């Protein structure tokens, strides 16, 4: 397999064997849905999903993303409020595509 496109937690990711990607918090019980597979010149498109190939994932741990700052501002009243948040992601390794 050269690469596959999977849907995991409602988002699509282009992956190859051995890659590591960051996804939203994720449980290993959730199986990825394969949408497209490319093997050299052969392209297989699912309608909407492919039954083969199967993708095996391994969760490596959780990480925090970049901090996002949000500023709320109200004109003519000197009112300002800054809030921020950091999303929690799971680093996932693509073990095997078969």
N, C-alpha and C positions, 0 to 999 in steps of 0.2 A: 504494500500500500504506500503510495506517495503521501496522500493526506485524505482526511475525511472532514466533513462539516457536521457537527453535532449540535443538538439543542439540549441545554442543561439549565434548569431553573428559569426557563422562558427566554434564555439568551443563546445566540448562536456563536460557536467557536470553531475556528479552523485549526485542526490539530494533526500532528503526526506522531508516530511512536517515539517515546522517550521525551516528549515535550513536557514542560511544566507550565501551568496556567493558573491565574487567579480567578476564582469564581465567587459569587456571593455565597454566604454561609450555606453549607451543603451537607447532606447526609449521604453516607456511602450506600444506603439502601436504595437511593434514587438511581435508576439506570439511565444513561444518556440515550437520546433518540438520534439515530443516524439519518441525516437528511440527504447527504451526497457523498459519494466515494470516487476518488480519482486514483487510478493505478496506471501510471505511464500515460498512454494515449487513450485509455479506456475510461470513460466517464459514466457513472451510474447515478441516476437521479431518482429519488424516492417519490412515491405518489400517495401519501405525503411522506412515508417513512420507508426505510430499507430494513428488511429482516436480517440480512447479513451485510456487512461485517459487524461483529460484536466488539465493543470497546470496553476494556477493563481499566478502571481508575483506582488510584490509591491516594487518599488524603494525607498530606504531609504535615499539616498544621495550620493554625490560624494566624493571620497577620492583619494589622491595621493599615488602612489606606491613607491617602493624603488628607490633611485637615481641610475642610471646606468651611469658610467663614461667610456668614450671612449678616448683612447690616440692614436693620430696619430704621427708617428715617421718617420723621413727620415734620413737614415744613412749617416754619413760622412759630415753632413752639420749643425749640432747643431740645427736642426729644430724639434720642438715638439709642439704639440697643444693638449690640453685637452678640451673635451666638455662633457656635461652631459645632461641628460633629466630625467624627472619623468613622467611616464604614469598616466593618469587619469582613475580611475575605478569607477564603480557604485556599491554600496552595494545593493543587492537584497534579499528580504525575500520571501521564498516560503510560500504563504498564504494557498493554498489548492490544493490538488491533488484529483480529482474526476473521 
